[in-house]
């Protein structure tokens, strides 16, 4: 089930953002992330997927993740959006100490329009998309809405 925000504005690009949490109050972590993302400059949350629990992806035994995908409309450039998302992660207590480790909050830009990008900081579309079933399902569902909203 996908929720759609009716007061969507005509912002330049549509981006898909994956949210994940497997530490602490996972539902609250995702809710706080959604609220913070909606406050990013020139960015509006257009739609949100359902929240789904999935097995941890990465290193060692970890608690399962709660995941959600957001469709946002934004005028931020991809790297500016990434930096905004990283600020949201830090505000939620994320510490980057171990790759693929447990996280209070993990925010990933999965797609940014049809753009392809490869920098040290950001690769678009996200290289992990093909390995994550939840992402694939929700990207397909939210991409339909992005087409309808364009």
C-alpha positions as CSV (number, residue, x, y, z in Angstrom):
1,X,0.0,0.0,0.0
2,X,1.4,3.4,-1.0
3,X,0.4,6.7,0.6
4,X,0.3,9.7,-1.6
5,X,0.6,13.3,-0.4
6,X,-2.2,15.3,-2.2
7,X,-0.6,18.7,-2.0
8,X,2.4,17.6,-4.2
9,X,4.2,20.6,-5.8
10,X,5.7,20.5,-9.2
11,X,9.4,20.2,-8.2
12,X,12.1,19.4,-10.8
13,X,13.2,15.9,-10.1
14,X,11.8,12.8,-8.5
15,X,14.1,10.8,-6.3
16,X,13.6,7.5,-4.5
17,X,15.0,7.3,-1.0
18,X,15.4,4.1,1.0
19,X,15.0,4.3,4.8
20,X,16.2,1.6,7.1
21,X,16.7,1.1,10.9
22,X,17.7,-1.9,13.0
23,X,18.8,-0.2,16.2
24,X,16.6,1.3,18.9
25,X,13.1,2.4,18.4
26,X,13.0,1.5,14.7
27,X,9.5,2.8,13.9
28,X,10.2,6.1,15.7
29,X,13.5,6.3,13.8
30,X,11.7,6.0,10.4
31,X,9.0,8.4,11.5
32,X,11.6,11.0,12.5
33,X,13.5,10.5,9.2
34,X,10.3,11.0,7.2
35,X,9.6,14.2,9.1
36,X,13.2,15.5,8.7
37,X,13.3,14.7,5.0
38,X,10.1,16.6,4.4
39,X,11.8,19.7,5.9
40,X,14.8,19.5,3.6
41,X,15.0,22.7,1.4
42,X,13.2,22.5,-1.9
43,X,12.1,18.9,-1.2
44,X,8.7,17.4,-0.7
45,X,7.7,13.8,0.2
46,X,5.2,12.8,-2.5
47,X,4.6,9.1,-1.5
48,X,5.7,6.5,1.0
49,X,5.7,2.8,0.8
50,X,4.5,0.5,3.6
51,X,7.1,-0.3,6.2
52,X,8.5,-3.9,5.9
53,X,10.8,-5.9,8.2
54,X,13.7,-7.6,6.3
55,X,16.8,-9.5,7.3
56,X,19.9,-7.5,7.7
57,X,22.2,-7.2,4.7
58,X,25.9,-7.0,5.3
59,X,28.2,-8.1,8.0
60,X,27.6,-10.5,10.9
61,X,24.5,-11.3,12.9
62,X,22.3,-8.3,13.3
63,X,18.7,-7.5,14.2
64,X,16.3,-7.3,11.3
65,X,15.7,-3.9,9.6
66,X,12.5,-2.0,9.2
67,X,12.6,-0.5,5.7
68,X,10.6,2.0,3.8
69,X,10.9,3.8,0.4
70,X,10.0,7.4,-0.1
71,X,9.3,9.2,-3.4
72,X,10.4,12.8,-3.1
73,X,10.2,15.8,-5.5
74,X,13.2,18.0,-5.2
75,X,15.2,20.8,-6.7
76,X,18.3,19.8,-4.8
77,X,21.1,18.4,-6.9
78,X,22.0,14.7,-6.1
79,X,25.0,15.5,-3.9
80,X,23.1,18.2,-2.1
81,X,20.3,15.8,-1.4
82,X,22.8,13.2,-0.2
83,X,24.4,15.7,2.2
84,X,21.0,16.6,3.6
85,X,20.2,12.9,4.1
86,X,23.5,12.4,5.9
87,X,22.6,15.3,8.2
88,X,19.3,13.6,9.0
89,X,21.2,10.4,9.8
90,X,23.6,12.1,12.1
91,X,20.8,13.9,13.9
92,X,19.2,10.4,14.5
93,X,22.5,9.2,16.1
94,X,24.0,7.4,13.2
95,X,27.8,6.9,13.6
96,X,29.7,5.5,10.6
97,X,32.1,3.2,12.2
98,X,31.7,-0.1,10.4
99,X,30.6,-0.7,6.8
100,X,27.3,-2.7,6.7
101,X,27.1,-2.5,10.5
102,X,23.9,-2.0,12.6
103,X,22.4,1.5,12.2
104,X,19.8,3.6,14.0
105,X,19.1,5.1,10.5
106,X,20.3,4.4,7.0
107,X,19.2,6.7,4.2
108,X,20.1,5.9,0.6
109,X,19.3,7.6,-2.7
110,X,18.2,4.6,-4.8
111,X,17.3,6.6,-7.9
112,X,17.3,10.3,-8.9
113,X,15.2,10.7,-11.9
114,X,16.8,8.9,-14.8
115,X,20.2,10.2,-13.9
116,X,23.3,8.1,-13.9
117,X,26.2,9.3,-11.7
118,X,29.4,7.8,-10.5
119,X,31.4,9.7,-7.9
120,X,33.4,8.8,-4.9
121,X,30.4,9.9,-2.7
122,X,27.4,8.7,-4.7
123,X,26.6,6.2,-7.4
124,X,23.2,6.4,-9.2
125,X,21.2,4.4,-9.5
126,X,22.2,2.8,-6.3
127,X,24.5,-0.3,-7.0
128,X,22.6,-2.4,-4.3
129,X,19.3,-2.1,-6.0
130,X,19.6,-5.5,-7.8
131,X,20.3,-7.3,-4.6
132,X,17.5,-6.0,-2.4
133,X,14.0,-7.4,-3.1
134,X,12.2,-4.9,-1.0
135,X,13.8,-2.0,-2.9
136,X,13.0,-3.5,-6.2
137,X,9.3,-4.0,-5.4
138,X,8.9,-0.5,-3.9
139,X,10.9,1.2,-6.7
140,X,8.5,-0.3,-9.3
141,X,5.5,0.8,-7.3
142,X,6.7,4.3,-6.6
143,X,8.0,4.7,-10.1
144,X,4.5,4.3,-11.3
145,X,3.4,7.2,-9.1
146,X,6.4,9.3,-10.3
147,X,5.2,8.8,-13.8
148,X,1.6,9.7,-12.8
149,X,2.9,12.8,-10.9
150,X,5.0,14.1,-13.8
